[in-house]
């Protein structure tokens, strides 16, 4: 870890003022990813601005029937909040599929979005990585790429965003509220993270001098027909090889609307609007689900160690949609997949 | 970086940021220490406060050996900066026994043979204290899942589970 100094911010305005003044500064809240990356010298801020004292730790009802979650609400508080478990169980389930109880107690809602999109090579400073050192090459493409992307990757980067929470946020059409020197703005969660292109060093569309203040969930809740299915190398406390957030609205035996997003497959949570469209009006059956999976994966291309993910994703999508349709979401404690 | 000499003659060397005064309430006792910003809570406990019960395993948030309780919640002390915990109530394995009596979980880990080498045990026990306080695990599947942040390379999981279940059942009667 390099030397850095430490300051506290009193409010959002103070935080913005401080980040503008010091170009190599970073905000810190839960710190679960940032401190880890600093220990590896992957992140090297020369100043940390502690934002944990900011008044952003409450969940409020919105006037449009949704919820606004303060950026500093811990992941565990969010996952177990009754308003979330009752109205947005897909989000609760996804959060509980990720990390460990200790990490969920520490990690903040805003920080979960800002954990780095990453892979083994991003962490290993002895290897090439365009995300860590632009122009140095990609060690993963020809290297050990079991955990890497099958969709949306570029020649410069095949890393994936590891969050489970963000996959659910993407499926639920959440909105990210941010504050910056030019004022406040709202970013759709589907537009918040970005694909690598030829600038993989940039994970999100949040500007360096902006701060996340809240995540807003719209009123459409999907309380009954949903499932978050995460497939990984061990049953707990591991990143997804593939995860699927599925939500359905079923009326009179037909799918009225649907939401489908994948984790562990791309540089950002992979929302699938074409597949969702294909489900509209169909009977919620295996045939329709296989077709939706095929639409998502038709452009998937894997690497030496992760081609299996394409078929794995196909099966996981079908299974998650079946679980959602049946109203039997995947349990995050009993890991048998039914 | 700790232990590096503060004064250096090399002109390109940045001067180190000052040590900051931090007040940590550890196991019911207020401890004032002066720390560099990058000192983790784990290092502060072990190196500055001589509380070596909390273990450094992976130092990257992947093993759970450094688990302590802050304001009653289980967290990983290796991934937090001590300066950010100024004023916090911290409980470590050393603070669980009361009046010379082991905490029920400590006794249960002994009775159920919940460890071999013992290196992960302080983290396992602090994590289990947090788990029981949260009150969300009811079944053995739920205990397993909600203890999955604590790795035991000796593989004592069945006995760790038995110890936690014994204490939870005892708490019910």
Interface residues (C-beta under 8 A of the other chain):
Chain A: X1 X2 X3 X4 X5 X6 X28 X31 X32 X35 X36 X38 X39 X48 X50 X52 X76 X80 X99 X100 X101 X102 X103 X105 X106 X235 X236 X237 X332 X333 X334 X335
Chain B: X1 X14 X16 X17 X20 X37 X38 X40 X59 X60 X61 X64 X67 X73 X74 X75 X76 X79 X80 X81 X83 X84 X127 X130 X131 X134 X136 X139 X141 X142 X144 X145 X146 X147 X148 X149 X150
